[in-house]
Amino acid sequence: MADARQELMAVNVHAAAKGAAGDFRANGKRLLFAGFLRAYVEGSDDPDAALEDREVPLPDLSTGERLVLTALEPVRRETRAPSRYTEAALVEKLEKEGIGRPSTYASIIDTIVGRDYARKNGNALIPTLTAFAVNQLMEKNFHDFVDIGFTAGMEASLDQIAKNEVAWLPYLEAFWRSETGLRTRVDQGKESIDPRLACTLDGFDDLLPGRVRIGRYGPYVERDEGGNVLRVTIPAELPPADLDVATVEKLVRRKTEGPIAVAEEPETGTPVYVMDGRFGPYVQLGAAQGEEKPKRVSLPKGLKPEDVTPEIALGLLSLPRHLGSHPDDGKPVLAGLGRFGPFIQYGSEYRSLTKDDDVLSVALPRALELLLAPKVGGRGARQAPEALAELGAHPKSGEPIRLMKGRFGPYVTSGGINATVPKAIEPGTLTVEQAVELLAAREAAGPPVARGRGGRRPSGPKAGGPAKAKAASAPKAAGKSTAAGKSTAASEPKAATGKAATTRTRTAKAATPKTATAKAKTPKA
C-alpha cells in the first residue's frame, strides 16, 4: 500500500503593541496524497470528509505581511513531571537498554529495594537519598563501570563467552587486573576518595547553608547555628523531591525547640511528647535518661503529629488494651498496634482491624466477631467465606444458622459446626428444618478424619511397617527396577518443544497475526 504524503507548514508571527512584544507560532498540515490513510477511516460513511479532519489548514500568507488581530484566547497549559518507575516500567527500560536477562530482573529489583536504594509506595519505586549518594560516588569515581553502554556491552561479552566465541580468562584478566581494570580503579579510589565529601550530596544548593549528608544511621541535614553544628535527621519516608527549605526549617525548629508535650500521664504527671524519628512520628512517655529508653508508640497510619490530642496520646501509650475475657476459656482479649497496623490478640490468634475500626475504642463484641472469622491475607491464610443468607435461629441452642459460600461449595454453620449442603438440595430453597438435620448429622458423625500430607488419608500399619522393611530387604530388586525404568525411558523418543519462529509484518496501525511453527526433535538411534 502506498505511503501517504503530507505538507507541514509553520508561520512565525511577531506582535507588538504599547511597548510590549511577543512571538507566536502556528503549525499547519495539508494532505497531498491519502495513500494508506484512506484504508484506515473508521466509523464514517464519508471517507473524504474524514480525511479532511486530518488536515490543519493555514491561510495563504507572505513574508512581511501585516496581520489584524480579531480575537485573542489565552490557553493555560502545565507540564507534568514524568511518572515514577514501577517494577514493570523498570524491567521494560532494562530490556530496551539491553541490561540483564529475564531470569535476573527479579533479583535486580530485590537488590534495589533490599539495599534501600528505593522504597515502594503502592506500585511506584521512590528513590532514597542513599541511592543519590551511591550514584554520586560511582559517577564521580567509577563512571565507566556504571555507564549503560558498559553494562550492555558486558552482557554481550558474557553471551559470547557462553557460546565459546570469546575466551573467558583473558576477558577476566583485562576486566580485573589491567591498568584500567576494576581492581586498579578501586585501589586508586581508596587513596583519592574523601569520605567526608563522598557522603555530602550535590544538587541541594537551595538548602544552603544546610548540607544533606548520609551518616551511619541514615540521611540528615547539617548546618551551622551560631558557631555550633546542628544535625537534623531526615525522616526515612520523606522522598528527596519533597525536601525543600520549608521542610528543613520545620525539622530544624522541632530540633531546637525540643519535643512537643501534648499531655501528662495522670498518675505520675510525666509529660507525653510527640516526636519524629527515623521510622516516622511517635508518642513518648517522658524524656530519655541514660541508656534506659522510655515507652514509645508509633502513630497509626494516616494520623499526623499535629492532629494528636491528649486523649489520643494517652490512649496510644495504654496499648495493648484489655478488652475483656473470652467467653469460652476466660483468656484475655487485647487490642494493640503493631508493625503491620492495629490488631486483636487472643492467645496465639491475631486478627487485623479494618479501616473502619479504631484501636482506641474497639470493644469486646467486635473483637469476638473478628476472631470468629478465619484469617485473611498472609501466607497460608484462607479467604473469609461469604455469607449467602441467614436462615434463622437453631431451635436448641438459639445460635443463628447461616448459609455460607465455601471453597468447596455451599454449607450451613451454627455454633461452630459446619455441614455441607448436598448437591441434590438447591441452596436457595434450603429451610431451617433441613439445615438442622444436616447439622445434627454432622455433629453425630464426630470430628472430621485427619488427613495426611497431600490430602490423602493416613495409611494403616500394613502400608507403614512391613512394606518399608520389605523394600529395605530387597535393594537389588529396586535397583534393577530403576535401571529397567531408565532403559525404557531411554528407548522411547521424547517429545520436545522447539522454539517458535515468529514472523511479524509491520504496517501502520495494523498487526498481522503471528504464526508459530515448532520443530520436533528426531530421536537418536
C-alpha positions in Angstrom: 0.0 0.0 0.0 1.4 3.4 -1.0 2.6 5.8 1.7 0.7 9.0 2.5 2.3 12.4 1.6 1.7 15.4 3.8 2.9 19.0 3.7 3.8 20.6 7.0 3.7 24.4 7.3 4.7 26.8 10.1 4.1 30.5 10.4 6.0 32.8 12.8 4.1 35.9 13.9 5.8 38.9 15.6 3.3 41.0 17.6 4.0 44.4 19.2 1.6 46.8 21.0 2.0 49.5 23.7 5.7 48.8 24.2 5.3 45.1 24.6 6.2 42.4 22.0 5.8 38.7 21.6 6.5 35.9 19.1 3.8 33.4 18.2 3.9 30.3 16.1 1.2 28.5 14.1 1.6 25.0 12.7 -0.5 23.6 9.8 -0.7 20.4 7.8 -2.1 19.6 4.4 -2.7 16.2 2.9 -1.3 15.8 -0.6 -1.9 12.1 -1.1 -4.0 9.9 1.2 -2.3 6.6 0.4 -2.9 4.1 3.1 -4.8 6.6 5.3 -7.8 6.1 3.1 -8.0 2.5 4.3 -8.0 3.4 8.0 -11.1 5.6 8.1 -13.3 4.0 10.7 -16.8 4.7 11.7 -17.5 7.2 8.8 -19.8 7.0 5.8 -17.9 9.7 4.1 -14.1 8.8 3.8 -13.3 12.1 2.0 -14.8 14.1 4.9 -12.9 12.0 7.4 -9.7 12.7 5.6 -10.3 16.4 5.8 -10.3 16.2 9.5 -6.7 15.2 9.4 -5.7 18.5 7.8 -4.9 21.7 9.7 -5.2 24.4 7.1 -3.5 27.8 7.3 -4.3 30.8 5.1 -2.0 31.9 2.3 0.5 34.3 3.8 3.6 36.1 2.6 6.7 37.2 4.4 6.3 40.7 6.0 2.5 40.7 5.6 0.7 42.7 8.3 -2.0 40.8 10.2 -5.1 42.1 12.0 -5.9 40.7 15.4 -9.6 39.7 15.5 -9.6 37.6 18.7 -7.2 36.5 21.5 -7.9 33.5 23.6 -5.3 32.6 26.3 -4.9 28.9 26.9 -3.1 27.6 30.0 -1.0 24.5 29.8 1.0 22.9 32.5 3.7 20.4 32.1 3.7 17.4 34.4 6.7 15.6 36.0 7.4 12.2 34.4 5.8 9.3 36.1 7.9 7.3 38.6 9.2 3.9 37.7 7.2 0.9 38.6 8.7 -2.6 38.5 7.1 -3.2 35.1 8.4 0.1 33.7 11.9 -0.6 35.1 12.0 -4.0 33.5 10.9 -2.5 30.2 13.7 0.0 30.5 16.3 -2.7 31.2 15.1 -4.7 28.2 15.3 -1.6 26.0 18.9 -0.9 27.1 20.0 -4.5 26.8 20.8 -4.8 30.6 20.1 -8.1 32.3 18.1 -11.1 31.3 14.6 -12.2 32.2 16.0 -14.5 34.8 17.9 -11.6 36.5 15.2 -8.9 36.5 13.6 -10.1 39.8 17.0 -10.2 41.6 17.8 -6.7 40.3 14.6 -5.2 41.8 15.2 -7.2 45.0 18.7 -5.7 45.3 17.4 -2.2 44.7 14.7 -2.5 47.4 16.8 -4.6 49.8 19.7 -2.1 49.9 17.3 0.8 50.5 18.0 2.4 47.1 14.3 2.7 46.6 11.1 2.2 48.6 7.8 1.1 47.3 4.8 3.4 47.5 2.0 1.4 46.0 3.3 0.4 42.6 5.8 3.3 42.4 9.5 2.9 43.3 10.6 6.1 45.2 14.4 6.6 45.2 16.1 7.3 48.5 18.8 9.7 49.5 21.1 6.7 50.0 20.6 5.9 46.3 21.6 9.6 45.5 24.8 9.2 47.5 25.8 5.9 45.9 25.0 7.1 42.4 27.1 10.3 43.0 30.1 8.3 44.3 30.0 5.9 41.3 29.5 8.7 38.7 32.5 10.7 40.0 34.9 7.9 40.6 33.8 4.8 38.6 31.9 6.4 35.7 32.9 3.7 33.1 31.5 0.9 35.2 28.1 2.4 35.8 27.7 3.6 32.2 24.7 2.0 30.5 26.8 1.2 27.4 29.4 -0.6 29.5 26.8 -2.7 31.2 25.1 -3.7 28.0 28.5 -4.4 26.4 29.4 -6.7 29.3 26.1 -8.6 28.8 27.1 -9.1 25.1 30.6 -10.3 26.1 29.2 -12.8 28.6 26.9 -14.2 25.9 29.9 -14.6 23.6 31.8 -16.4 26.4 28.8 -18.7 26.9 28.9 -19.5 23.2 32.7 -20.2 23.3 33.3 -17.3 20.9 35.5 -15.4 23.4 38.0 -16.9 25.8 36.9 -16.2 29.4 40.3 -16.0 31.1 41.8 -13.1 29.0 38.5 -11.2 29.4 38.5 -11.5 33.2 42.2 -10.6 33.3 41.5 -7.4 31.3 38.4 -6.6 33.4 40.1 -7.1 36.8 43.9 -6.7 36.6 44.6 -4.4 33.7 45.7 -0.8 34.1 42.1 0.4 33.7 40.6 -2.7 35.4 38.3 -2.7 38.4 40.9 -3.7 40.9 43.2 -0.9 39.9 40.4 1.7 40.0 39.3 0.5 43.5 42.9 0.8 44.8 43.2 4.3 43.4 39.8 5.2 44.8 40.8 4.2 48.3 43.6 6.8 48.3 41.8 9.6 46.4 38.2 9.5 47.7 37.5 11.7 50.6 34.7 10.1 52.8 33.7 13.5 54.1 33.0 14.7 50.6 31.6 11.4 49.4 28.7 11.4 51.9 27.7 15.0 51.1 25.1 15.2 48.4 25.2 17.6 45.5 22.1 19.1 43.9 20.7 20.6 47.1 22.0 24.1 46.7 18.6 25.6 47.5 19.1 24.4 51.1 22.3 26.3 51.7 23.8 26.9 54.2 22.5 23.5 55.0 24.0 20.4 53.6 22.4 17.0 53.0 24.6 14.2 54.2 24.5 10.4 54.6 25.5 9.1 58.0 25.8 5.9 59.8 22.1 6.0 60.9 20.7 7.5 57.7 20.4 10.9 55.9 20.4 14.2 57.8 20.7 17.9 57.3 23.8 19.7 58.7 24.2 23.4 59.1 26.0 25.9 61.3 23.9 27.6 64.0 25.8 30.3 66.0 29.1 28.6 65.7 27.7 25.2 66.5 27.0 22.4 64.1 23.3 21.4 64.1 22.3 18.0 62.7 18.7 17.1 62.0 17.6 13.6 60.9 15.6 13.4 57.7 12.6 11.0 58.1 13.0 7.9 56.1 9.6 8.1 54.4 10.3 11.7 53.1 11.0 11.5 49.3 14.0 13.5 48.1 11.7 15.5 45.8 9.8 16.9 48.9 13.0 18.0 50.7 12.7 21.8 50.4 13.5 24.8 52.5 10.2 24.8 54.3 10.5 21.2 55.3 14.1 21.7 56.6 13.0 24.7 58.6 10.3 22.7 60.2 12.7 19.9 61.1 15.2 22.3 62.5 12.5 24.1 64.6 11.4 20.8 66.1 15.1 20.0 66.9 15.9 23.3 68.5 12.6 23.8 70.3 12.5 20.3 71.6 9.7 17.8 71.6 6.1 19.0 71.9 4.3 17.9 75.1 0.7 17.2 74.4 -0.4 15.6 77.6 0.6 14.4 81.1 0.3 10.9 82.5 -2.5 11.2 85.1 -0.9 9.1 87.9 2.7 10.4 87.7 2.4 13.7 85.9 5.1 12.6 83.4 4.8 14.6 80.1 3.8 12.9 76.9 5.7 14.1 73.8 5.0 13.8 70.1 8.3 13.3 68.3 9.7 12.5 64.9 12.1 9.5 64.4 13.8 7.7 61.6 10.8 5.5 61.1 8.1 8.2 61.4 6.3 10.1 64.2 5.6 8.6 67.6 4.4 9.4 71.1 6.8 9.1 74.0 6.3 8.9 77.8 8.8 11.2 79.4 12.4 12.0 78.3 15.2 9.6 77.8 17.5 9.2 80.8 20.8 7.5 80.1 20.6 4.1 78.3 17.0 3.4 79.5 14.5 4.1 76.7 11.1 5.5 77.6 7.9 3.9 76.3 7.2 4.8 72.7 4.3 4.0 70.4 4.2 4.9 66.7 1.3 6.9 65.3 -1.2 4.9 63.3 -1.1 5.3 59.5 -2.8 8.5 58.4 -2.5 10.2 61.8 -0.5 13.4 61.6 1.5 14.7 64.6 -0.4 18.0 64.6 -3.7 16.0 64.9 -2.6 14.2 68.1 -4.8 15.2 71.1 -4.2 14.4 74.8 -6.8 11.6 74.6 -5.1 10.0 71.6 -1.6 10.3 73.0 -2.6 8.7 76.4 -4.7 6.0 74.6 -1.7 5.0 72.4 0.5 4.7 75.4 -2.1 2.5 77.1 -1.8 -0.1 74.3 -2.3 -3.0 74.4 -5.8 -2.5 75.8 -7.5 -5.3 77.8 -11.0 -5.6 76.2 -12.2 -8.4 78.4 -12.1 -12.2 78.8 -13.1 -14.6 76.0 -16.4 -16.4 76.9 -15.0 -19.8 76.0 -11.9 -20.1 78.3 -11.6 -16.8 80.0 -8.3 -15.8 78.3 -7.8 -12.1 77.8 -8.6 -10.4 74.5 -6.3 -7.5 73.7 -6.2 -4.6 71.2 -2.8 -3.4 70.1 -0.8 -1.6 67.5 2.0 -3.5 65.7 4.3 -3.3 62.7 1.5 -4.0 60.3 -1.2 -1.9 61.9 -3.8 -2.3 64.6 -4.8 -5.8 65.6 -6.8 -8.0 68.0 -5.0 -10.7 70.0 -6.4 -13.8 71.8 -3.7 -16.1 72.9 -1.7 -17.0 69.7 -4.6 -15.8 67.5 -4.3 -12.4 65.8 -6.8 -10.5 63.6 -6.2 -7.2 61.9 -8.6 -4.4 62.5 -10.3 -2.9 59.4 -10.0 0.7 58.3 -13.4 1.4 60.0 -12.3 0.1 63.4 -10.5 2.3 65.9 -7.9 0.6 68.1 -8.6 3.0 70.9 -12.3 2.4 71.0 -12.9 -1.1 69.7 -15.0 -3.2 72.2 -15.1 -6.9 73.1 -18.1 -7.9 70.9 -16.4 -6.5 67.8 -13.2 -8.3 68.7 -15.0 -11.6 69.2 -16.7 -11.1 65.8 -13.3 -10.7 64.1 -11.8 -13.7 65.9 -14.7 -15.9 64.6 -13.7 -15.1 61.0 -10.7 -17.0 59.5 -7.5 -15.2 58.8 -7.5 -13.2 55.7 -4.2 -12.4 53.9 -0.7 -13.6 54.7 1.0 -16.9 53.9 -1.3 -19.9 54.3 -4.3 -17.7 55.2 -7.7 -18.5 53.8 -10.1 -16.1 52.3 -13.1 -15.3 54.5 -16.2 -17.2 53.4 -19.1 -15.3 52.0 -22.4 -15.4 53.8 -25.2 -16.2 51.4 -28.2 -16.0 53.8 -29.2 -16.2 57.5 -31.8 -18.9 57.8 -32.9 -18.3 61.4 -32.1 -19.5 64.9 -31.3 -23.0 65.9 -34.2 -24.5 67.9 -32.0 -26.0 70.6 -29.0 -23.6 71.0 -30.6 -20.4 69.8 -27.4 -19.8 67.7 -28.0 -18.3 64.2 -27.9 -20.7 61.3 -26.1 -19.2 58.2 -25.8 -20.4 54.7 -22.2 -19.8 53.6 -20.3 -20.0 50.3 -17.2 -22.1 50.9 -14.2 -23.1 48.9 -15.7 -26.5 48.0 -19.4 -25.4 47.8 -22.2 -24.1 50.0 -22.5 -25.2 53.6 -24.5 -24.3 56.7 -22.9 -23.3 60.0 -24.2 -22.8 63.6 -22.4 -22.9 66.9 -19.0 -23.8 65.3 -20.5 -26.8 63.4 -20.3 -26.8 59.6 -22.3 -29.1 57.4 -22.0 -29.4 53.6 -25.2 -28.8 51.6 -25.8 -31.9 49.3 -25.8 -31.3 45.6 -29.4 -32.6 45.5 -30.6 -29.6 47.5 -30.8 -26.2 45.9 -29.1 -23.7 48.3 -31.8 -21.1 47.6 -34.6 -23.4 48.7 -32.9 -24.7 51.9 -35.1 -24.4 55.0 -34.3 -24.2 58.7 -35.5 -27.8 59.3 -33.3 -29.1 56.6 -30.3 -27.2 57.9 -30.9 -28.5 61.5 -31.0 -32.1 60.1 -27.7 -31.5 58.3 -26.0 -30.0 61.4 -27.3 -32.9 63.6 -26.0 -35.5 61.2 -22.6 -33.8 61.0 -22.4 -33.5 64.8 -23.3 -37.2 65.2 -20.5 -38.2 62.8 -17.9 -36.7 65.1 -14.9 -34.6 64.1 -13.5 -35.0 60.6 -10.9 -37.6 60.0 -7.4 -36.1 59.9 -5.8 -36.4 56.5 -2.1 -36.9 55.8 0.3 -34.9 53.7 -1.1 -34.1 50.3 -4.7 -34.6 51.3 -4.5 -38.4 51.5 -5.8 -40.5 54.4 -3.0 -41.8 56.7 -2.0 -45.3 55.7 -2.5 -48.2 58.1 0.2 -50.3 59.7 0.3 -52.6 56.7 1.4 -49.8 54.5 3.6 -48.2 57.0 5.6 -51.0 58.6 6.2 -54.3 56.7 6.2 -52.5 53.3 9.2 -50.5 54.4 11.0 -53.5 55.8 10.4 -55.4 52.7 11.7 -52.6 50.5 14.8 -52.3 52.6 15.5 -56.1 52.5 15.5 -56.1 48.7 17.7 -53.3 47.5 18.9 -55.2 44.4 15.4 -55.6 43.0 14.7 -52.0 43.5 18.0 -51.2 41.7 17.0 -53.4 38.8 13.6 -51.9 38.6 15.2 -48.4 38.4 17.7 -49.5 35.8 14.9 -51.0 33.7 12.9 -47.8 34.1 15.8 -45.8 32.8 16.4 -48.2 29.9 12.8 -48.0 28.9 12.7 -44.2 29.2 15.9 -44.0 27.1 14.5 -46.2 24.4 11.3 -44.1 23.9 11.6 -40.9 22.0 10.9 -37.7 23.9 8.5 -35.2 22.7 10.5 -31.9 22.5 9.1 -28.5 22.3 11.0 -26.4 19.9 11.4 -22.6 19.9 8.6 -20.9 18.0 9.8 -18.9 14.9 7.6 -15.9 14.7 7.2 -13.7 11.7 6.0 -10.1 12.2 4.9 -7.8 9.4 4.6 -4.1 10.5 2.1 -1.9 8.9 0.7 1.4 10.0 -1.9 0.9 12.8 -2.3 -2.8 11.8 -0.7 -6.0 13.0 -0.8 -9.3 11.2 -1.4 -12.5 13.3 1.6 -14.4 14.4 2.3 -17.9 13.1 4.3 -20.2 15.2 5.9 -23.5 14.0 7.5 -25.9 16.4 10.4 -28.1 15.3 10.3 -31.7 16.5 13.5 -33.4 17.6 14.3 -36.7 15.9 15.3 -39.4 18.4 18.8 -40.6 18.0 19.5 -44.2 17.2 
